[in-house]
Amino acid sequence: MEWNEKRQRLLTYMKKCAETDVALAFSGGVDSSLLLKMACDCAAEQGTRVYAVTFQTRLHPPCDLEAAKKIAGELNAEHIVLQVDELEMEEIRNNPENRCYLCKKNLFGHLKEFADGRGVPCLMDGTNEDDLHVYRPGRRALEEFGVESPLARCGVTKEEVRALAAEYGISAAGRPSTPCMATRLPYGSRLSYELLDRIASGEEWLREILGESANIRLRVHGDVARIETDESGMELLLRRRSETVRKLQNLGFPYITLDLEGFRSGSMDRGIGEEKEQ
C-alpha cells in the first residue's frame, strides 16, 4: 500500500473512532503522541472528547511521565494520570514469559474502569505495524478489552509514525522508545523495585553521556550488567570506560560489559521462538 493511501486510511479511521469519546493509553512516546494529535483534531471537528490516560507505574522510568505531561500540554489534551503498581501481583514479580500479557491486562483493566466511569466507549492504544511481527503477548489483553489500535490496523510502521509525527510538528517524533523496565532482565528473574531503580539510575547516567536521543538498554544477568547502545555510543563509552565502570559498580553491578552486537529492541526475547503466540 502506498504511503499516501495508508495515511488517508489512518485519518479516515481516526475520524470514525472520534465519533464517540476516546480514552487513549498515552505513554508520551511517538506512537501514542501521534494518535493523540490526530484524535484531538478529529474530536474537535465532531464535538467529542479525548482523554489521554497515562499509567504512572514503577515498571516505567520517571522520564515517561514527564514526557507524557509535556506532550499532552503541547497538544492541549485532557491528561489523566492513573497510579498502578504492577508488582502487587506475585505472578508479575516472577517475570514469566507472559509478563507482558499480565501487565497489559492489569493496565487496560484500569483504563476500562476509567472509561466506563465516564461513559467512554472507545479504548485506543499505539500498537503499530512493526509490533505485529515481534513477540508481544500483551496484544491478547488488548483484544480481550476491545482496544482499538489504529496504527496497526492501517499498517503504519514505526518509521512512518516518526515521519508523520515530524510533519505534524510533534516534539516526540525523535524520542527513542522506553519500554517497560522488566525487559532489562531475563524471563524468570525476580523483579524488585530496588533492582529496577538501580537499572533506571544506570540508564539515566548513560543517557547523560550519550544524549537523550540515544538508544540505551542496561540489561542485567545476575552480577553482569550488559550495555546495549548504537555503534557511535560504543566509541564514546570506551573513551570513558573507567568512569562508566566505576559509576555502574557503585550502583551495585560487579561486572560491566559492552555488547558488541549493539542495541536491539527485544533482545531478551531471543530464544523464545517465533512459533509462540504473539
N, C-alpha and C positions, 0 to 999 in steps of 0.2 A: 504494500500500500504506500503511495506517495505521501510525503510529509504533509503537504497542504491538505490532502484528503483526510489524513489522520487527525490533523489539528482541527479541521472543521467538524469531524465526527466527535471529538472531545468536547468542543464548545457546545454542540447540539445536545450532547448527553448531559453536560453540566446544567444547561438551561432546563432540561427535563427534571433533573434532580431538585433544582431550586424552585420548582413549582410549589414545593412544600418547605417547611423549615428544615434545616440541616444541622446535625451535630457531627462535626469533623474531628477525628482524632488527630490532634495537631502537635507535632513534636518540635516545630521550628526548623526542621530540615527542608531541603529544597522541594521534595515531593509534596509534602503537606502544605508548604507555603504557596506553591503554585496553585494547588486546589483551593486554598483559602482565598487567594486573589480572584480566581475565576468564579468561585461560589459567591463571594461578596458582590461582585459585579452583576452576576445573574440575578441574585436575590434583590438587589437594589432596583432592577428593572421590573421585578414581579411583586414587590412588596412583601417578601418573606424574610425570615431571619436566619442567620448563620451563627452557630456557636462554635468557636474554636476551643476545643477541650484538650487541655494538656494534663498529662498524668505526672505528678511530682512523686518520683519513686527513688529508692536507694539503689536501684539497678541501672540508673542512668546518671551520667555525670551532671553536676550542677550547671555546667555551661549550657545544657539543653534547655533548662527552664529559662535562663536568661535570654537565650536566643529566641525562644518562643515569645516571650514578653516583648522583645524588641520588634520582631516581625509583626506580631499582632497589632502593636502600636502604630507601626508604619502603615498598615493596611486599614487602620481604624476599625478593627474587628472586635467583636464582643468576645473577650477572652475569659475562659473559665479554667481554674486550676483545681484538679481533684487529687487529694492525698491518697496514695496507695502504697501499702507495704507488702511486696510480694513474698518476702522471706517469712511472713507469718505462716505460710504454707510449708509444712515439712517436706512435701514432695518436691517443691521447688528448691529448697535448701540442698537437696541431694543432687541437683543439676543433672537430671536424666536427659536422655536424647530427645524426649518430647517436651523439654522445659519450655520451649517457645510456645507450644500449644497451651500448656498450663498457664503461662503468664498472660498470653493473649486472651484466654478465656476469662481470667480474673479481671484484666483491664477493661475488656469490652463489656463485661458484665456491669462494671461501674458506669461505663458510657451509656449502656442501655437503660440502666436505672435512672441516670440523669435525664436522658432523652424522654423516657416515659413520664417522668415527673413534670415535664414541660410540654407534653403532647407533641414531641418532635418525631415524625415517622421515618426520617431518612438518616441512617448512620453511614459515615463515609470514612475511608482511610486512604493513605497514599501509596499502597502497593502498586508497583509499576511492572511493565512487561518483563524486565530482566529478573524480577523477583520470582517469576513463574518458572524459572529454569534452574533454580538452585534449591537446596534443602531448606524449606520454610514450613515446618509442621504447624506453625501458628495460623496458617491460612485456613485450616479446618475450623478453627474457632470463629474466624470472620464469617465463614459460610453458615455456621450454626446460628449466628446472631443476625444474619441477613445484611451484612455490611456491604455497602457499595464501594467498589474500587475502580473509579473511572479511568485512571491511567492504564491499569492492566486491561480493562475491558476494551479500551480503544487502541491497545497495542503500543503505547507510548513508552519508549525506553528511557533509561536514566540520562543518557546523553541528550535525548530530545527534550526531556524535562528541563535540564540545565539551560539548553538553548532558549526554550520558550520563557523560562523564568527570567533570563537575562533580558530578553526582548521586552518583558513586562516591567523591567527595572526592579525586580525583587532582589534585595540585598543578600538573600540566602543562596543565590544562584551558584556561587562558587564554594559554598560551605561544604567541607568533607562530611561524610556520613559518620555518625556517632552511635553505633548500635549498643544494645544492652551490655553492661559491664560483665555479665556472666559469660559472654562469648570469649573472654580473655582466659578462661580456664577450660581444661578438658572435661568432657562429659564424665559425670561420676565424681568429680572433685567437689568436696563440701564447700558450700558458699557461706561466707560470713561477712558482715559489714566491715569488720576490721581489715580483712584482706582486700575487699573491694575498694575500700577507701585508700589503702596503700597503693593499689594499682592505679586508681584515679589520680593520686598525687604524682605518681611517676609519669603518667602520660601528660599531665598538666605541665610538669617541668620540661619534658621533652618537647612539648609544643612551644614553650617559651624559646627554646633553642632553634627549632626547625621552622617555626612560623605557624600561624593559625590555620593556614590552608593546607598544611602538610598532612599526608596520610600517616597515621601513627597508631600502632597497637602494641601494648605491652602484655604479651601472653606469658602466663606463669604455669610452669610444670614443676610442682614441688618446690625445691630450692632454686630452680633455674628460672630467671626472667629473660624471655626471648623478645627482642625488639624487632618489630617489623616496620619498615618505612620504605620510601622510594629511594632510588639509587642516589639521587643528589643528597638526600638526607643521610645516607650511609657515610658519604665522604665527610660531611660536617661532623657527624658523631665520632668518626675515627680521629678527626683532628682534635676533638675534645674528649678523647677516650677516658683519660684519668678522672676528669671531672664527672663524666657520666657514670662511671663505675662507682665512684665514691658516693654520689647522690643516691643511686639506686640501692647500694649496700646499706646506706644509712636508713633507707625505708624498709629494710629487713629482707632483702633479696641477696643471698650469699653469692650466687653465680650469675653473671651477666653475659648474655650472648647477643650478637647482631646477626639476624637471619639473612644469609646471602641470597635467598630466593626473593627477598623483598616483601613489600606489602601485598597482601591479597585478602580480599574480603572473604570471610567464612573459612579461614584456614583450619579452624578446629573441627570443621565438618569432614575433613579428609578421612576417608576410610569408612564413612557411614554407608556409602554405596548409593548410586543413583536409583537403584531399584526400590529404595524405601519410599514410603508415601510422603509426598511433599506437603 
